[in-house]
């Protein structure tokens, strides 16, 4: 019940944060709440996978939402700076696990929909693959797109939650209820990226809004060394 309640709440909160994208203070508050709820959803999903028979679709969705939420938060924290070692190797690990899961799943004997599973695994591989390439090869070329990354990754996390919600609430319409959000959200990403470009003269306001995800900070051992120690706080702590 905690998982369902927090997942539904995260979906609503994420949509509110999206709607308030042009109001920096409100966007930060709602974005911070979205990430906190996302953490609870991911933890409870992981516990459920251990205690009950896991469903491949939900396993991949959980991994996708977790990685995109984390990576979308981190890219705003570091902006044009290079990834710290933990973030680099996390991207490689997620990429490897995603590819490996896609290869081994057909041999597992579980019931699954190839269309849904492979499209979800493809999303995970694309995001983690992009981060891996950026971390080890094309950082200088790709670093200026950090804000677009933030938009796409957090919308991707919201997409994963929406797909899970639709798949569970509308089981009679599967796999279309699960694929629908996957087809819709790329268009939403394009819309908000274009909107950001039109607002380019006011980008300083937009950037201050992403200061990022509201100053939630991950534990200091994972934080960028360039971040002032005075700016670090606990994961669930925000500034008043």
Residue pairs with C-beta under 8 A, 6 or more apart in sequence:
2 40
2 44
3 40
3 41
3 44
3 45
3 48
6 37
6 40
6 41
6 44
7 37
7 41
7 161
7 164
7 165
8 165
9 37
10 34
10 37
10 38
10 41
10 161
11 158
11 161
11 162
11 165
13 30
13 33
13 34
13 37
14 34
14 154
14 157
14 158
14 161
15 158
16 30
17 27
17 30
17 31
17 33
17 34
18 155
18 158
18 192
20 26
20 27
20 30
21 27
21 192
21 195
21 209
22 199
22 206
23 209
24 205
24 206
24 208
24 209
25 209
27 209
28 209
28 211
28 213
28 214
28 215
29 214
31 154
31 213
31 214
32 213
32 214
32 215
32 216
32 238
34 154
34 158
35 69
35 73
35 213
35 216
36 216
36 236
38 65
38 66
38 69
38 157
38 161
39 235
41 62
41 65
41 161
42 62
42 65
42 66
42 69
45 58
45 62
46 62
48 54
49 58
49 59
49 62
56 105
56 108
56 110
56 112
56 117
57 112
57 113
57 116
57 117
57 120
57 167
57 178
58 164
59 101
60 98
60 101
60 117
60 120
60 121
60 124
61 120
61 160
61 163
61 164
62 160
63 94
63 97
63 98
63 124
64 120
64 123
64 124
64 127
64 156
64 157
64 160
65 156
65 157
65 160
65 161
65 164
67 90
67 94
67 124
67 127
67 128
68 127
68 153
68 154
68 156
68 157
68 160
69 153
69 154
69 157
70 90
71 87
71 91
71 127
71 131
71 149
71 153
72 149
72 150
72 152
72 153
72 154
72 156
72 157
72 213
73 154
73 212
73 213
73 216
73 218
74 83
74 87
74 218
75 146
75 149
75 150
75 153
76 146
76 147
76 150
76 210
76 211
76 212
76 213
77 212
77 213
77 217
77 223
77 224
77 227
78 84
78 146
78 224
78 226
79 146
80 143
80 144
80 146
81 143
81 224
81 226
82 135
82 139
83 91
83 131
83 134
83 135
83 139
84 222
84 223
84 224
84 225
86 222
87 131
87 135
87 222
88 132
88 135
88 136
91 128
91 131
91 132
91 135
92 128
92 132
94 124
94 128
95 125
95 128
95 129
95 132
98 121
98 124
98 125
98 128
99 125
101 121
102 117
102 118
102 121
102 125
105 112
105 117
113 174
113 175
113 178
115 175
115 179
116 174
116 175
116 178
116 179
119 179
119 182
120 160
120 163
120 182
123 156
123 182
127 153
127 156
133 142
134 142
134 143
147 196
147 206
147 207
147 210
148 193
148 196
150 210
150 212
151 189
151 192
151 193
151 196
152 189
152 193
155 185
155 188
155 189
155 192
156 185
156 189
158 185
159 181
159 182
159 184
159 185
162 181
162 185
163 178
163 179
163 180
163 181
163 182
166 177
166 178
166 180
166 181
167 174
167 177
167 178
169 177
170 177
171 177
196 203
196 206
199 206
214 238
214 239
215 231
215 233
215 238
215 239
216 233
216 235
216 236
216 237
216 238
217 223
217 227
217 231
217 232
217 233
217 234
217 235
217 237
218 235
219 234
219 235
220 229
220 232
223 232
233 239
